[in-house]
Amino acid sequence: GAVVSQHPSRVICKSGTSVKIECRSLDFQATTMFWYRQFPKKSLMLMATSNEGSKATYEQGVEKDKFLINHASLTLSTLTVTSAHPEDSSFYICSGRGNTGELFFGEGSRLTVL
Amino acid sequence: KQEVTQIPAALSVPEGENLVLNCSFTDSAIYNLQWFRQDPGKGLTSLLLIQSSQREQTSGRLNASLDKSSGRSTLYIAASQPGDSATYLCAVPDLGGGADGLTFGKGTHLIIQP
């Protein structure tokens, strides 16, 4: 299957700082990428849909000014958690949609905010 | 809003057994259903994608079926192995305005005892 690379896999930061997570589709072009978060022992929850060259669409309850998403090219989307707080600590996973409609996921990024 | 339920939440069986994992969804107007595997602290690996026009898909020891009218899918694992131990998630397209993001079940945590 197609490969989605996510970086960094783990990040620890101080409260109030910003953290950027990158999501790259390595062998396919993804006009649409999705960002999810997963709390311990919970399922994945969609945060936002990122379309190349346009503004992201955020799910209800997700602060767009806090979770900045940029999809500058067909192979790269970034999620920036601004002014991070401990409650933002979570597992963030991105995915890109291949041309068959199947979604391919990155390995995830574990964010810990101290 | 689409809701996805997976039963059982956890399952522990001896190696070699055949298993059935269940997934149900509330809105049958889906165009595909996808099964994923998630290892602890890792991202998702796509196992099988079933289009709405299909009734089942097979990959190796895995077989997934889809009954749209009843809102159900099953994942059958034949001759289970310890390496199959993981959390299995089913997901359907998000019909709540998520622009083709996925709605996930909470998963079935599977342990195969050697």
Interface residues (C-beta under 8 A of the other chain):
Chain A: G1 V4 Q6 T32 F34 Y36 K42 S43 L44 M45 L46 T49 N51 T57 E59 F91 I93 S95 R97 T100 G101 E102 L103 F104 F105 G106 E107 G108 R110
Chain B: Y31 N32 Q34 F36 G41 K42 G43 L44 T45 S46 L49 Q51 L89 A91 D94 G97 G98 A99 D100 G101 L102 T103 F104 G105 K106 G107
